[in-house]
């Protein structure tokens, strides 16, 4: 709730997406998926529709690469 009060949730979600992107590019899809899921939850919690959309797209890409979709 402190992050929400300070307006930091969007930045945190972007940081999580950035870490996920680095891991994704390295082929570490399971690890990337964890960060994308956290970014999704953070974005959803503050109503950041773009963040939710971006995280969802990358979650789907990870699952495809892991053969789970």
N, CA, C and O atoms as CSV, one atom per row, in Angstrom:
chain,resi,resn,atom,element,x,y,z
A,1,UNK,N,N,0.820,-1.199,0.000
A,1,UNK,CA,C,0.000,0.000,0.000
A,1,UNK,C,C,0.862,1.260,0.000
A,1,UNK,O,O,0.448,2.296,-0.521
A,2,UNK,N,N,2.050,1.177,0.578
A,2,UNK,CA,C,2.955,2.323,0.575
A,2,UNK,C,C,3.347,2.685,-0.853
A,2,UNK,O,O,3.369,3.860,-1.220
A,3,UNK,N,N,3.659,1.660,-1.663
A,3,UNK,CA,C,4.000,1.904,-3.063
A,3,UNK,C,C,2.848,2.593,-3.787
A,3,UNK,O,O,3.057,3.503,-4.589
A,4,UNK,N,N,1.637,2.147,-3.493
A,4,UNK,CA,C,0.455,2.715,-4.134
A,4,UNK,C,C,0.293,4.178,-3.731
A,4,UNK,O,O,0.001,5.033,-4.567
A,5,UNK,N,N,0.485,4.458,-2.440
A,5,UNK,CA,C,0.368,5.813,-1.927
A,5,UNK,C,C,1.387,6.736,-2.568
A,5,UNK,O,O,1.074,7.879,-2.899
A,6,UNK,N,N,2.591,6.250,-2.743
A,6,UNK,CA,C,3.654,7.056,-3.325
A,6,UNK,C,C,3.620,7.071,-4.851
A,6,UNK,O,O,4.373,7.807,-5.489
A,7,UNK,N,N,2.744,6.257,-5.429
A,7,UNK,CA,C,2.648,6.198,-6.883
A,7,UNK,C,C,3.786,5.438,-7.527
A,7,UNK,O,O,4.123,5.687,-8.685
A,8,UNK,N,N,4.380,4.517,-6.797
A,8,UNK,CA,C,5.534,3.784,-7.304
A,8,UNK,C,C,5.180,2.458,-7.958
A,8,UNK,O,O,6.049,1.817,-8.550
A,9,UNK,N,N,3.951,2.041,-7.867
A,9,UNK,CA,C,3.573,0.730,-8.403
A,9,UNK,C,C,3.824,0.616,-9.897
A,9,UNK,O,O,4.260,-0.430,-10.377
A,10,UNK,N,N,3.550,1.686,-10.638
A,10,UNK,CA,C,3.774,1.634,-12.085
A,10,UNK,C,C,5.263,1.461,-12.382
A,10,UNK,O,O,5.631,0.693,-13.272
A,11,UNK,N,N,6.116,2.162,-11.650
A,11,UNK,CA,C,7.561,2.038,-11.844
A,11,UNK,C,C,8.037,0.637,-11.464
A,11,UNK,O,O,8.873,0.048,-12.149
A,12,UNK,N,N,7.502,0.116,-10.377
A,12,UNK,CA,C,7.867,-1.232,-9.955
A,12,UNK,C,C,7.468,-2.246,-11.024
A,12,UNK,O,O,8.243,-3.146,-11.346
A,13,UNK,N,N,6.270,-2.104,-11.570
A,13,UNK,CA,C,5.816,-3.012,-12.622
A,13,UNK,C,C,6.731,-2.910,-13.842
A,13,UNK,O,O,7.058,-3.923,-14.460
A,14,UNK,N,N,7.137,-1.704,-14.187
A,14,UNK,CA,C,8.029,-1.519,-15.331
A,14,UNK,C,C,9.395,-2.150,-15.063
A,14,UNK,O,O,9.994,-2.747,-15.958
A,15,UNK,N,N,9.882,-2.018,-13.837
A,15,UNK,CA,C,11.151,-2.656,-13.477
A,15,UNK,C,C,11.045,-4.178,-13.567
A,15,UNK,O,O,11.955,-4.842,-14.064
A,16,UNK,N,N,9.935,-4.723,-13.087
A,16,UNK,CA,C,9.719,-6.174,-13.162
A,16,UNK,C,C,9.656,-6.634,-14.610
A,16,UNK,O,O,10.203,-7.681,-14.956
A,17,UNK,N,N,8.989,-5.852,-15.461
A,17,UNK,CA,C,8.933,-6.183,-16.887
A,17,UNK,C,C,10.335,-6.145,-17.497
A,17,UNK,O,O,10.684,-7.001,-18.311
A,18,UNK,N,N,11.121,-5.169,-17.110
A,18,UNK,CA,C,12.482,-5.056,-17.631
A,18,UNK,C,C,13.334,-6.257,-17.270
A,18,UNK,O,O,14.071,-6.775,-18.108
A,19,UNK,N,N,13.236,-6.703,-16.024
A,19,UNK,CA,C,13.977,-7.894,-15.602
A,19,UNK,C,C,13.482,-9.104,-16.379
A,19,UNK,O,O,14.274,-9.924,-16.846
A,20,UNK,N,N,12.159,-9.207,-16.511
A,20,UNK,CA,C,11.582,-10.307,-17.284
A,20,UNK,C,C,12.071,-10.307,-18.722
A,20,UNK,O,O,12.364,-11.361,-19.285
A,21,UNK,N,N,12.160,-9.124,-19.315
A,21,UNK,CA,C,12.623,-9.019,-20.706
A,21,UNK,C,C,14.066,-9.496,-20.857
A,21,UNK,O,O,14.400,-10.172,-21.830
A,22,UNK,N,N,14.907,-9.148,-19.911
A,22,UNK,CA,C,16.307,-9.591,-19.956
A,22,UNK,C,C,16.369,-11.111,-19.882
A,22,UNK,O,O,17.084,-11.750,-20.655
A,23,UNK,N,N,15.618,-11.682,-18.951
A,23,UNK,CA,C,15.605,-13.140,-18.799
A,23,UNK,C,C,15.022,-13.812,-20.035
A,23,UNK,O,O,15.522,-14.847,-20.476
A,24,UNK,N,N,13.972,-13.228,-20.592
A,24,UNK,CA,C,13.343,-13.777,-21.797
A,24,UNK,C,C,14.355,-13.826,-22.937
A,24,UNK,O,O,14.464,-14.837,-23.631
A,25,UNK,N,N,15.087,-12.746,-23.128
A,25,UNK,CA,C,16.078,-12.678,-24.211
A,25,UNK,C,C,17.206,-13.682,-24.012
A,25,UNK,O,O,17.853,-14.093,-24.976
A,26,UNK,N,N,17.442,-14.076,-22.772
A,26,UNK,CA,C,18.471,-15.074,-22.475
A,26,UNK,C,C,17.918,-16.494,-22.556
A,26,UNK,O,O,18.643,-17.458,-22.310
A,27,UNK,N,N,16.646,-16.626,-22.898
A,27,UNK,CA,C,16.035,-17.949,-23.010
A,27,UNK,C,C,15.647,-18.562,-21.680
A,27,UNK,O,O,15.378,-19.761,-21.602
A,28,UNK,N,N,15.615,-17.754,-20.635
A,28,UNK,CA,C,15.261,-18.233,-19.293
A,28,UNK,C,C,13.769,-17.969,-19.059
A,28,UNK,O,O,13.388,-17.120,-18.254
A,29,UNK,N,N,12.939,-18.723,-19.789
A,29,UNK,CA,C,11.515,-18.444,-19.844
A,29,UNK,C,C,10.788,-18.661,-18.523
A,29,UNK,O,O,9.884,-17.895,-18.189
A,30,UNK,N,N,11.162,-19.683,-17.770
A,30,UNK,CA,C,10.503,-19.921,-16.482
A,30,UNK,C,C,10.783,-18.785,-15.510
A,30,UNK,O,O,9.886,-18.336,-14.797
A,31,UNK,N,N,12.023,-18.322,-15.483
A,31,UNK,CA,C,12.372,-17.210,-14.603
A,31,UNK,C,C,11.692,-15.924,-15.056
A,31,UNK,O,O,11.191,-15.158,-14.232
A,32,UNK,N,N,11.674,-15.688,-16.365
A,32,UNK,CA,C,11.016,-14.501,-16.904
A,32,UNK,C,C,9.536,-14.511,-16.550
A,32,UNK,O,O,8.961,-13.478,-16.209
A,33,UNK,N,N,8.933,-15.671,-16.634
A,33,UNK,CA,C,7.506,-15.815,-16.336
A,33,UNK,C,C,7.184,-15.345,-14.916
A,33,UNK,O,O,6.150,-14.716,-14.693
A,34,UNK,N,N,8.051,-15.644,-13.970
A,34,UNK,CA,C,7.833,-15.208,-12.584
A,34,UNK,C,C,7.778,-13.685,-12.496
A,34,UNK,O,O,6.923,-13.136,-11.802
A,35,UNK,N,N,8.674,-13.006,-13.189
A,35,UNK,CA,C,8.700,-11.545,-13.158
A,35,UNK,C,C,7.508,-10.951,-13.890
A,35,UNK,O,O,6.936,-9.958,-13.439
A,36,UNK,N,N,7.129,-11.545,-15.013
A,36,UNK,CA,C,5.956,-11.057,-15.740
A,36,UNK,C,C,4.684,-11.236,-14.916
A,36,UNK,O,O,3.806,-10.374,-14.933
A,37,UNK,N,N,4.583,-12.346,-14.199
A,37,UNK,CA,C,3.415,-12.560,-13.341
A,37,UNK,C,C,3.362,-11.522,-12.227
A,37,UNK,O,O,2.286,-11.023,-11.894
A,38,UNK,N,N,4.504,-11.195,-11.653
A,38,UNK,CA,C,4.552,-10.166,-10.617
A,38,UNK,C,C,4.189,-8.802,-11.205
A,38,UNK,O,O,3.475,-8.023,-10.574
A,39,UNK,N,N,4.677,-8.515,-12.406
A,39,UNK,CA,C,4.344,-7.255,-13.066
A,39,UNK,C,C,2.841,-7.186,-13.349
A,39,UNK,O,O,2.218,-6.137,-13.185
A,40,UNK,N,N,2.271,-8.310,-13.773
A,40,UNK,CA,C,0.838,-8.383,-14.024
A,40,UNK,C,C,0.056,-8.054,-12.753
A,40,UNK,O,O,-0.863,-7.234,-12.775
A,41,UNK,N,N,0.426,-8.696,-11.653
A,41,UNK,CA,C,-0.276,-8.483,-10.381
A,41,UNK,C,C,-0.161,-7.042,-9.910
A,41,UNK,O,O,-1.137,-6.452,-9.446
A,42,UNK,N,N,1.028,-6.482,-10.032
A,42,UNK,CA,C,1.252,-5.101,-9.619
A,42,UNK,C,C,0.431,-4.151,-10.472
A,42,UNK,O,O,-0.204,-3.236,-9.948
A,43,UNK,N,N,0.438,-4.360,-11.776
A,43,UNK,CA,C,-0.317,-3.501,-12.688
A,43,UNK,C,C,-1.812,-3.629,-12.449
A,43,UNK,O,O,-2.535,-2.633,-12.429
A,44,UNK,N,N,-2.264,-4.848,-12.272
A,44,UNK,CA,C,-3.684,-5.086,-12.036
A,44,UNK,C,C,-4.140,-4.413,-10.744
A,44,UNK,O,O,-5.244,-3.874,-10.667
A,45,UNK,N,N,-3.283,-4.452,-9.739
A,45,UNK,CA,C,-3.615,-3.881,-8.438
A,45,UNK,C,C,-3.848,-2.382,-8.462
A,45,UNK,O,O,-4.603,-1.853,-7.646
A,46,UNK,N,N,-3.204,-1.698,-9.390
A,46,UNK,CA,C,-3.372,-0.235,-9.475
A,46,UNK,C,C,-4.196,0.184,-10.690
A,46,UNK,O,O,-4.332,1.376,-10.968
A,47,UNK,N,N,-4.744,-0.790,-11.411
A,47,UNK,CA,C,-5.585,-0.478,-12.558
A,47,UNK,C,C,-4.832,0.023,-13.774
A,47,UNK,O,O,-5.372,0.794,-14.567
A,48,UNK,N,N,-3.588,-0.408,-13.926
A,48,UNK,CA,C,-2.764,-0.010,-15.066
A,48,UNK,C,C,-3.053,-0.963,-16.226
A,48,UNK,O,O,-2.441,-2.026,-16.334
A,49,UNK,N,N,-3.985,-0.573,-17.085
A,49,UNK,CA,C,-4.429,-1.447,-18.178
A,49,UNK,C,C,-3.306,-1.778,-19.162
A,49,UNK,O,O,-3.206,-2.914,-19.625
A,50,UNK,N,N,-2.470,-0.804,-19.481
A,50,UNK,CA,C,-1.356,-1.055,-20.407
A,50,UNK,C,C,-0.368,-2.037,-19.792
A,50,UNK,O,O,0.131,-2.929,-20.478
A,51,UNK,N,N,-0.085,-1.878,-18.504
A,51,UNK,CA,C,0.818,-2.794,-17.820
A,51,UNK,C,C,0.285,-4.219,-17.810
A,51,UNK,O,O,1.032,-5.176,-18.012
A,52,UNK,N,N,-1.023,-4.346,-17.571
A,52,UNK,CA,C,-1.665,-5.671,-17.586
A,52,UNK,C,C,-1.552,-6.281,-18.977
A,52,UNK,O,O,-1.217,-7.457,-19.118
A,53,UNK,N,N,-1.835,-5.475,-20.013
A,53,UNK,CA,C,-1.774,-5.961,-21.394
A,53,UNK,C,C,-0.358,-6.402,-21.760
A,53,UNK,O,O,-0.161,-7.474,-22.332
A,54,UNK,N,N,0.621,-5.566,-21.426
A,54,UNK,CA,C,2.014,-5.895,-21.757
A,54,UNK,C,C,2.473,-7.163,-21.045
A,54,UNK,O,O,3.109,-8.027,-21.649
A,55,UNK,N,N,2.148,-7.270,-19.761
A,55,UNK,CA,C,2.537,-8.454,-18.998
A,55,UNK,C,C,1.856,-9.705,-19.550
A,55,UNK,O,O,2.484,-10.758,-19.663
A,56,UNK,N,N,0.582,-9.591,-19.889
A,56,UNK,CA,C,-0.163,-10.730,-20.434
A,56,UNK,C,C,0.459,-11.225,-21.733
A,56,UNK,O,O,0.589,-12.430,-21.950
A,57,UNK,N,N,0.842,-10.289,-22.592
A,57,UNK,CA,C,1.472,-10.667,-23.864
A,57,UNK,C,C,2.775,-11.440,-23.627
A,57,UNK,O,O,3.043,-12.437,-24.298
A,58,UNK,N,N,3.572,-10.975,-22.676
A,58,UNK,CA,C,4.846,-11.644,-22.426
A,58,UNK,C,C,4.651,-12.971,-21.692
A,58,UNK,O,O,5.415,-13.913,-21.904
A,59,UNK,N,N,3.648,-13.050,-20.844
A,59,UNK,CA,C,3.327,-14.324,-20.195
A,59,UNK,C,C,2.974,-15.354,-21.266
A,59,UNK,O,O,3.440,-16.492,-21.218
A,60,UNK,N,N,2.151,-14.951,-22.228
A,60,UNK,CA,C,1.780,-15.853,-23.329
A,60,UNK,C,C,3.002,-16.290,-24.129
A,60,UNK,O,O,3.121,-17.462,-24.488
A,61,UNK,N,N,3.909,-15.361,-24.408
A,61,UNK,CA,C,5.130,-15.703,-25.156
A,61,UNK,C,C,5.992,-16.699,-24.378
A,61,UNK,O,O,6.551,-17.629,-24.960
A,62,UNK,N,N,6.096,-16.502,-23.073
A,62,UNK,CA,C,6.871,-17.440,-22.257
A,62,UNK,C,C,6.245,-18.824,-22.297
A,62,UNK,O,O,6.935,-19.827,-22.478
A,63,UNK,N,N,4.927,-18.864,-22.125
A,63,UNK,CA,C,4.237,-20.154,-22.128
A,63,UNK,C,C,4.381,-20.853,-23.476
A,63,UNK,O,O,4.523,-22.074,-23.528
A,64,UNK,N,N,4.344,-20.092,-24.559
A,64,UNK,CA,C,4.546,-20.682,-25.893
A,64,UNK,C,C,5.941,-21.275,-25.996
A,64,UNK,O,O,6.106,-22.386,-26.501
A,65,UNK,N,N,6.937,-20.557,-25.528
A,65,UNK,CA,C,8.304,-21.045,-25.588
A,65,UNK,C,C,8.535,-22.240,-24.668
A,65,UNK,O,O,9.428,-23.052,-24.906
A,66,UNK,N,N,7.732,-22.340,-23.627
A,66,UNK,CA,C,7.846,-23.482,-22.726
A,66,UNK,C,C,6.971,-24.649,-23.189
A,66,UNK,O,O,6.949,-25.708,-22.561
A,67,UNK,N,N,6.248,-24.439,-24.300
A,67,UNK,CA,C,5.399,-25.494,-24.843
A,67,UNK,C,C,4.147,-25.728,-24.040
A,67,UNK,O,O,3.587,-26.824,-24.065
A,68,UNK,N,N,3.691,-24.699,-23.315
A,68,UNK,CA,C,2.518,-24.855,-22.460
A,68,UNK,C,C,1.273,-24.210,-23.042
A,68,UNK,O,O,0.246,-24.139,-22.366
A,69,UNK,N,N,1.342,-23.744,-24.270
A,69,UNK,CA,C,0.163,-23.162,-24.934
A,69,UNK,C,C,0.091,-23.665,-26.327
A,69,UNK,O,O,-0.824,-23.303,-27.067
